[in-house]
Amino acid sequence: MAPIGNLRHRPARRLTQLYAGLFLYGVSMALMIDSKLGLDPWNVFHQGLSELTGFSFGTVTIAVGVLVLLLWIPLRQRPGLGTVSNVLVIGLVVDATLALLPAAGPLGLRVGMLVAGIVANGAATGLYLGARLGPGPRDGLMTGYVARRPGRSLRLVRTVIEVAVLALGWLLGGTVGLGTIAYALAIGPLTQVFLGLFTVPGAQNTAPGPAKPFPAT
């Protein structure tokens, strides 16, 4: 496995953008969790594991990220600074934000939190991926698998993995609902818009494979 990538091109902007994106991503997750209206597939899985084990949501997110990152080894994927930071920062931020957020209020407020969470998640993804310091561990698993098997469709691989973790998370007690559907419909267009705004021109992504507008998890 090759060393983590470099920061020779515009390091101040890329580091600031990376950690701002990761921080915002953790906040956006907390908003969606607190809305109690449904989560994206991986977070349904994280929430289900949290319910099963008794560990905090952030702790489970970090643990799953580490396990998924280990699966990069046989795929010969190369992590970037953003990949390693993703594993640690998002989980810590989501737990801290959940501790600060008030208890869920009336439905109107919860819908507002859900919408704010989804939009913030798209912005966070654009910031984080736009820094070009490596994908999140879950996205790298998908792109790495397809890179090793060029005949496989990235869209199909992603769909199979996310349907599997969604189903397992739901069986474990994770929240599936309006937010799950809204996220699935909105995150692609939102990420595309924010990637166009935040992608650092001229920077090389430190991880192999095509840059895709996936969430940062």
C-alpha positions as CSV (number, residue, x, y, z in Angstrom):
1,M,0.0,0.0,0.0
2,A,1.5,3.3,-1.0
3,P,2.1,6.2,1.5
4,I,-0.6,8.7,2.2
5,G,-0.6,11.4,-0.3
6,N,1.1,14.8,-0.4
7,L,0.0,18.4,0.3
8,R,2.3,20.2,-2.0
9,H,-0.5,22.0,-3.9
10,R,-2.4,24.7,-1.9
11,P,-2.0,23.0,1.5
12,A,-3.7,25.7,3.6
13,R,-6.9,25.7,1.6
14,R,-7.1,22.0,1.2
15,L,-6.5,21.2,4.9
16,T,-9.0,23.9,6.0
17,Q,-11.5,22.6,3.5
18,L,-11.0,19.0,4.5
19,Y,-11.6,19.5,8.2
20,A,-14.4,22.0,7.7
21,G,-16.1,19.4,5.5
22,L,-15.6,16.6,8.0
23,F,-16.8,18.8,10.9
24,L,-19.9,19.8,8.9
25,Y,-20.5,16.2,7.9
26,G,-20.6,15.2,11.6
27,V,-23.0,18.0,12.4
28,S,-25.3,17.1,9.4
29,M,-25.4,13.5,10.6
30,A,-26.5,14.6,14.1
31,L,-29.2,16.8,12.7
32,M,-30.6,13.9,10.7
33,I,-30.4,11.5,13.7
34,D,-32.1,14.0,16.0
35,S,-34.9,14.5,13.4
36,K,-35.9,10.9,13.9
37,L,-37.3,10.8,10.3
38,G,-34.8,8.4,8.7
39,L,-31.1,8.1,7.8
40,D,-29.0,7.2,4.9
41,P,-28.2,3.5,4.5
42,W,-24.8,3.5,6.2
43,N,-26.1,5.5,9.2
44,V,-29.1,3.3,9.5
45,F,-26.5,0.5,9.9
46,H,-24.5,2.5,12.4
47,Q,-27.6,3.4,14.4
48,G,-28.7,-0.3,14.5
49,L,-25.2,-1.4,15.7
50,S,-25.3,1.4,18.3
51,E,-28.7,0.1,19.6
52,L,-27.4,-3.5,19.6
53,T,-24.1,-2.8,21.4
54,G,-24.9,0.2,23.6
55,F,-21.9,2.1,22.2
56,S,-22.4,5.7,21.1
57,F,-23.3,6.4,17.5
58,G,-19.9,8.1,16.9
59,T,-18.0,5.2,18.4
60,V,-19.7,2.8,16.1
61,T,-19.1,5.0,13.1
62,I,-15.4,5.1,13.9
63,A,-15.2,1.3,14.5
64,V,-17.0,0.5,11.3
65,G,-14.7,2.9,9.4
66,V,-11.6,1.2,10.7
67,L,-13.0,-2.3,9.8
68,V,-13.9,-1.1,6.3
69,L,-10.5,0.5,5.9
70,L,-8.9,-2.8,6.6
71,L,-10.8,-4.2,3.6
72,W,-8.8,-1.8,1.4
73,I,-5.6,-3.9,2.0
74,P,-6.5,-6.8,-0.3
75,L,-7.9,-4.3,-2.8
76,R,-4.6,-2.4,-2.8
77,Q,-6.4,0.9,-2.3
78,R,-4.3,3.8,-1.2
79,P,-5.7,5.9,1.7
80,G,-5.3,9.7,1.8
81,L,-5.1,12.0,4.7
82,G,-8.8,12.6,4.2
83,T,-9.5,8.9,4.5
84,V,-7.8,8.5,7.8
85,S,-9.2,11.8,9.1
86,N,-12.7,10.7,8.0
87,V,-12.5,7.7,10.2
88,L,-11.7,9.7,13.4
89,V,-13.2,13.2,13.0
90,I,-16.8,12.5,11.9
91,G,-17.5,10.1,14.7
92,L,-16.2,12.5,17.3
93,V,-18.1,15.4,15.9
94,V,-21.4,13.6,15.6
95,D,-21.3,12.5,19.3
96,A,-20.4,16.0,20.4
97,T,-23.2,17.5,18.4
98,L,-25.8,15.0,19.6
99,A,-24.9,15.9,23.1
100,L,-25.6,19.6,22.4
101,L,-28.8,19.3,20.4
102,P,-32.1,19.6,22.3
103,A,-34.5,16.8,22.4
104,A,-36.6,16.3,19.2
105,G,-39.5,18.8,19.1
106,P,-42.7,19.0,17.0
107,L,-42.8,17.5,13.5
108,G,-42.3,20.9,11.7
109,L,-39.0,21.4,13.6
110,R,-37.9,17.9,12.9
111,V,-38.6,18.3,9.2
112,G,-36.5,21.5,9.2
113,M,-33.7,19.6,10.9
114,L,-33.9,16.9,8.3
115,V,-33.7,19.3,5.4
116,A,-30.9,21.2,7.0
117,G,-29.0,18.0,7.7
118,I,-29.3,16.8,4.1
119,V,-28.3,20.1,2.6
120,A,-25.4,20.4,5.0
121,N,-24.4,16.8,4.2
122,G,-24.2,17.7,0.5
123,A,-22.1,20.8,1.3
124,A,-19.8,18.8,3.6
125,T,-19.3,16.1,0.9
126,G,-18.4,18.8,-1.6
127,L,-15.9,20.4,0.8
128,Y,-14.4,17.1,1.8
129,L,-14.1,15.4,-1.6
130,G,-13.2,18.7,-3.2
131,A,-10.1,18.9,-1.1
132,R,-8.8,15.9,-3.0
133,L,-7.1,14.2,-0.1
134,G,-8.7,10.8,-0.4
135,P,-12.2,9.3,-0.3
136,G,-14.0,8.1,2.8
137,P,-13.4,4.4,3.7
138,R,-16.8,3.2,2.5
139,D,-16.5,4.9,-0.9
140,G,-12.9,3.7,-1.3
141,L,-14.2,0.1,-0.7
142,M,-16.6,0.5,-3.7
143,T,-14.1,2.2,-6.1
144,G,-11.4,-0.3,-5.1
145,Y,-13.5,-3.3,-5.7
146,V,-14.5,-2.0,-9.2
147,A,-10.9,-1.1,-10.0
148,R,-9.9,-4.7,-9.3
149,R,-12.9,-6.0,-11.4
150,P,-13.3,-3.5,-14.3
151,G,-16.3,-5.3,-15.7
152,R,-18.4,-4.5,-12.7
153,S,-20.7,-1.5,-12.6
154,L,-19.8,1.0,-9.9
155,R,-23.4,2.0,-9.7
156,L,-24.5,-1.6,-9.2
157,V,-21.8,-2.4,-6.6
158,R,-22.7,0.7,-4.7
159,T,-26.4,-0.1,-4.8
160,V,-25.8,-3.7,-3.6
161,I,-23.7,-2.6,-0.7
162,E,-26.0,0.1,0.4
163,V,-29.1,-2.0,0.1
164,A,-27.4,-4.7,2.2
165,V,-26.3,-2.3,5.0
166,L,-29.7,-0.6,4.9
167,A,-31.5,-3.9,5.4
168,L,-29.2,-5.1,8.1
169,G,-29.4,-1.7,9.9
170,W,-33.2,-1.8,9.8
171,L,-33.2,-5.3,11.2
172,L,-31.0,-4.1,14.0
173,G,-33.3,-1.2,14.8
174,G,-32.0,1.7,12.7
175,T,-34.4,4.4,11.6
176,V,-35.7,4.1,8.1
177,G,-38.3,6.6,6.9
178,L,-38.9,9.8,5.0
179,G,-35.4,11.0,5.6
180,T,-34.0,7.8,4.0
181,I,-35.9,8.5,0.8
182,A,-35.2,12.2,0.8
183,Y,-31.5,11.6,1.2
184,A,-31.4,9.1,-1.6
185,L,-33.1,11.6,-4.0
186,A,-31.3,14.7,-2.9
187,I,-27.7,13.8,-2.1
188,G,-26.5,13.2,-5.7
189,P,-27.6,16.5,-7.1
190,L,-26.5,18.4,-4.0
191,T,-23.1,16.8,-4.0
192,Q,-22.6,17.6,-7.7
193,V,-23.5,21.3,-7.1
194,F,-21.2,21.6,-4.1
195,L,-18.3,19.7,-5.8
196,G,-18.5,22.2,-8.6
197,L,-18.1,25.0,-6.0
198,F,-15.5,23.5,-3.8
199,T,-13.2,21.2,-5.9
200,V,-9.6,22.6,-5.7
201,P,-8.4,23.0,-9.2
202,G,-5.0,21.4,-10.1
203,A,-4.9,19.1,-7.0
204,Q,-4.3,15.4,-7.5
205,N,-6.5,13.0,-5.6
206,T,-4.3,10.8,-3.5
207,A,-6.5,7.7,-4.0
208,P,-6.7,5.8,-7.3
209,G,-9.9,5.4,-9.2
210,P,-12.4,7.9,-10.5
211,A,-13.6,10.8,-8.3
212,K,-17.3,10.1,-7.8
213,P,-19.9,12.3,-6.0
214,F,-20.5,9.9,-3.2
215,P,-21.1,10.8,0.5
216,A,-17.9,11.0,2.6
217,T,-18.6,8.2,4.8
